[in-house]
Amino acid sequence: MTGGPSAPAKADSAVVRDALGVGVAVGLSGFAFGVTAAGAGLELAQICALSLLVFTGASQFALVGALAAGGNPLTAAAGAFFLGTRNAFYGLRLSQLLALPRFVRPFAAHWVIDETTAVSLAQPTRRAARLGFTATGLTLYVLWNLTTFLGALGAEAIGDTSAWGLDAAGPAVFLALLAPMLRTTTERAVAGLAVVLGLGLLPVLPAGVPVLVAALAAPTVLWLQGRGLVNRKETDR
């Protein structure tokens, strides 16, 4: 178990190297968010506020993507909010793993995202997990906000942002992080059904609504699993 007394030590430099690799790679995609958000009609202050205060890339891309497609702002916000609730589940796991002091937790909660969770869970000890979480969160927060600002400023120079396909950068990064974590039949079934629902309903539902409907994938698969229609067996880890 991560953080157990028998877990092998890992050099701080190796943890920081892993954290910087993730933080820099994902942080640079903030440029794509800035450009996409500007193309969706958001003001510079609104774009920067989203990255500073919301700081959950997939939800931010979902919001501006729905707005760019002409979706209702409330529906777009609801879809982004629902997608962001996954961080609450990450927080439940990380709170046990990191065991941070109480006064630190409200500040650390802002950095509970896909990338910090992935790096933290990959570490063999609690100390390494804390270091990985901090280094990833700090690197990503600074770079994401800086590149968001630069992307929003440079949107006019780029021209038609939709022609560049930059709105796909955020979801692509999210999928790259998620794919290796789908290790069981149940997880893969949920992901597959969510993709089918989300993409299949795009042509028939308003922008922002398909992502809400795709959330039904989890309870549907669990129901099928309870009836013995989905295998519970896990793959080798």
N, C-alpha and C positions, 0 to 999 in steps of 0.2 A: 504493500500500500504506500502511496506517495507520502513522504514525510515520516515513515516508520523508522524505528531505531536501527533496523538492519539495512536501510537504503544506502547505497554507495554514495560517497561524496562526489560533488561535481565542482570543478574549478569555477570561481566567480567569473573569470574571463570568458569561459565557454558559455555561461548563462547570459552574460551581457552580449556576447557575439550573436547568440540566437535571438535575443530580444531586439538588437539593432537590425538584424536581417529582416525580421517581421515588421518592425516599426518603420524602417525606411521604405521598404517595398510598398506597404499599404499606405503610409503617410503621403507618398507622392501622388496617390490617386485622388487626394483632395483637390488637386488641380482640375481633374475631370469634373468633380462635383461643383466647383466654383463656376466653371464654364457652363455646365448644364443648368445650374440654378439661374445663372444670368440669362441664359437662353429661354428659361421658363417665365421670365418677367420679374424675378425677384430683385429688389434693390441690394446694393452692396452691404448696407448695414444689416438687412435681413439675412443675407447669405452668411455673413460672418457670425451673426448671433446664433444661427442654426448649428454651426460647427463648434462654437464656444460653449453653448449651453446644452445642446442636445447630444452631440458627439457620439453618434452611433451611425456609422456610414450607410449601412444598408437601408435603415429607416429614412435617412436623409435623401438618398437616391429615390426611394419609393415615393416620398412626398413630392419632390420636384418633378419626377417622372409623371405622376398622376396629374399634377398641375399643367405640365407641358402638353399633356394629351387632352386638356380641356375638362378635366374632372372637377367636381365640386370641391372647394377647399375643405369643407368639413369631412367629406368622404376621404379625401387625400390624407388629411391629418389623422383620421381614424385608422386608416390602413397603416400609416407610418407608426402610430402609437402601438397598434397590435403587434406589428413586427418587432418593435422595440421591447416588448414584454419578455422576450426570450432572455434579456439581460437579468431579469429578476431571478430566473432559474439558475443562471450562471452564478449569481450572487449567493444563492443558497449553498452551492458547492464550494465556492471560494471562501465563504465565511468560515467554513470548517477547516479548509486547507491552510489558509493564511493566518487565521486566528489573530487578527490585528487588534490593537487596543481600541476601546470604544470610541475615544475621541477622534481617532483616525478614520473610522469606518465611513462616516458621511462624505468625507473627501475622496476616499478610495472608491466609493460606489460610483462616482462619475466616470471612473476608468474601467468599470466592469463591462467589457465588450468582448466580441468574438476573439480578437487577437490576444488580449491580455489573458483571457481564460485559456486559450490554447497553449500559450507559452508557460503559464503557471502549472497547468496540469501535466505538462511534459517533464517537469523537474522531479528529481528523486527525493528531495528533502524539503522541509518547510522553509528553511533559510533560502534555498535556491529558488523556491517558488515565489517567495516575497521579493527577492532580487529581480527575478524575471518579470513579475507583475509590474514593479516600479519602473524598471528600465524600459519595458515595452510601452507602458502607459505614458511615460514622460516623452519618449521619442515620438510616439505616434501623435500625441496631443499637440506638441509643438509643430511638427511637420504638417499634420493635417490642417491645422488652422492657418499656417503660413501659406501653404499651397492653395487652400481655399481662397484666401485673399488675392493671391496672384492670379489664380484662374478667373475669378470674377472680374478683376481689373483687365485681364487680357482677352476677355470674351469678345469685345468689339473688334480687336485686331484679327481674331480667328475667322470671324464672319458667321456663316451658317453653321451653328454648333451641331445640328442634327446630322449634317453631312459627314462629320468626323466620327460619329458613333461613340463619343466619349461617355454617353449615358450608360453604356454597357460595362464600363470599367469597374464601377463599384460592385455590381452584382457578380461580375466575373471573379473578383478577388474574394468575395464572400463564398462563392461556390468552391473556389480552390481551397479555402480553409475548411469548409464543411465536408467535402467529399471524403477525406481520409478518416473522418470521425464516424462515418456510416459503416459500422462493423457488424451489425446484427441484421437478421432478416426483417425484424420489426422496423428498425431505423430506415433501412432501404425502402421498405414498403411505404412508410410515411412520406419519405422524400419523393418517391416516384409518383405517388398519388397526388401530392401537393403540386408537383410540376404539371401533371395532367389537368388538374382542376384550374390552376392559375392560367396556364397558356390556353386551355380549351375554352375558357370563359371570357378571354380578352375581347373577342369580336362581338359578344352579345351583352356584356355588362358594362356599366359606366366605369371610367378610369378610377382605380383605387379600390373597387369592390372585389375583383378577382382575388386579390391577396387576402382579403377577409374570408372569402369562401374557401380558399386553399387551406386555411387553418382547420377546417373540418377533417382534414386528412388524418390527423392524429387520433381523434376519438373514433373515427370510422375504422381505422386499422386495429385499434385496441378492441373494438366491438367484434370485429371479424376474428381477432386472435382469441377472444373469449369463447367464441363458438367453434374454435378449432380449425378455422379456415386459413389462418396464417400461422406458420411455424414459429415457435418461440426460440428455437435453437440458435445459439450465437455462433459466429464464425471464430476461427482461431485468432487470437490477438497477438 
